[in-house]
Amino acid sequence: MALNANKNLKLYYSIKEVAKMFDVSESLLRYWETEFPLLSPKTTSSNIRQYTEADLKIIRNIHNLVKVRGFKIAAARKIIAKNPAKVDKSSVIINTLIEVRDELKDIRKQLDKL
């Protein structure tokens, strides 16, 4: 059986890693855990949080609504509760658009150097 090179081999992420991924503070992630019941990472016996890919998906949706689109916490909570599939889809689209924008900015910088 061949090894799938595209598969993410990491099962759990620390709170520090997740905070760095989304450019937010660790305390903000802990706060979001209290405000969004869907977000509940696994904790070890010594209370160390371990985030899974499913947790990252929820955080990505929350980050998109609160930090990118500017919704209040209560509004984001209602939107996620009402239609989580739609929120996830729009989050993926927005993240893709941000990546494309950043790539275009890099290309523009390179062209300006010519």
C-alpha positions in Angstrom: 0.0 0.0 0.0 1.4 3.4 -1.0 1.7 6.3 1.4 -0.7 9.2 0.6 1.7 12.2 0.4 -1.2 14.7 0.5 -2.7 13.4 3.7 -2.1 15.5 6.8 -0.3 13.3 9.3 -0.8 15.5 12.3 -3.8 14.6 14.4 -3.7 17.2 17.1 -2.5 20.9 17.2 -1.6 22.8 20.4 -3.3 26.1 21.2 -0.1 27.9 20.4 -0.1 26.4 16.9 -3.7 27.2 16.3 -3.3 30.8 17.5 -0.4 31.2 15.1 -2.4 29.8 12.2 -5.2 32.3 12.6 -3.1 35.2 13.9 -5.1 35.5 17.1 -4.2 35.2 20.8 -4.5 32.0 22.8 -6.9 33.8 25.2 -9.2 34.6 22.3 -9.4 30.9 21.4 -10.2 30.0 25.0 -12.9 32.8 24.9 -14.4 31.4 21.7 -14.6 28.0 23.4 -16.9 29.5 26.0 -19.0 31.4 23.4 -19.4 28.7 20.8 -20.6 25.3 22.1 -19.5 23.5 18.9 -15.9 24.4 19.7 -14.7 22.0 22.4 -11.1 20.7 21.8 -10.0 17.5 23.5 -8.0 18.1 26.7 -5.4 15.9 28.3 -5.3 15.0 32.0 -3.1 18.0 32.6 -5.7 20.3 30.8 -3.6 20.8 27.6 -5.9 21.5 24.7 -5.6 19.4 21.6 -7.3 20.7 18.5 -8.3 18.4 15.7 -9.0 19.2 12.0 -12.7 19.4 12.9 -11.9 22.0 15.5 -9.8 23.9 13.0 -12.8 24.0 10.6 -15.0 25.5 13.3 -12.4 28.0 14.3 -11.9 28.9 10.6 -15.7 29.6 10.4 -15.7 31.7 13.6 -12.6 33.6 12.5 -14.2 34.3 9.1 -17.4 35.7 10.7 -15.9 37.6 13.6 -12.5 38.8 12.4 -12.8 38.9 8.6 -16.5 39.9 8.1 -16.9 41.9 11.4 -19.9 40.2 13.0 -20.5 40.4 16.7 -20.1 37.2 18.7 -23.9 36.8 19.2 -24.6 37.3 15.5 -21.9 34.8 14.5 -23.3 32.2 17.0 -26.8 32.6 15.5 -25.5 32.3 11.9 -23.5 29.2 12.7 -26.4 27.6 14.5 -28.8 28.4 11.7 -26.8 27.1 8.8 -23.4 25.7 9.5 -22.9 24.3 6.0 -23.4 27.6 4.3 -21.0 29.3 6.8 -18.4 26.6 6.0 -18.8 27.1 2.2 -18.5 30.9 2.4 -15.5 30.6 4.7 -13.7 28.4 2.1 -14.6 30.9 -0.6 -13.3 33.9 1.3 -10.1 32.1 2.3 -9.5 31.3 -1.4 -10.1 34.9 -2.4 -7.7 36.2 0.2 -5.0 33.7 -1.0 -5.6 34.8 -4.6 -5.4 38.5 -3.6 -2.1 37.9 -1.8 -0.6 36.1 -4.8 -1.7 39.0 -7.1 0.0 41.5 -4.7 3.2 39.4 -4.9 3.0 39.4 -8.7 2.5 43.1 -8.8 5.5 43.7 -6.6 7.6 41.5 -8.9 6.4 43.4 -11.9 7.1 46.7 -10.3 10.7 45.7 -9.8 11.1 45.1 -13.6 
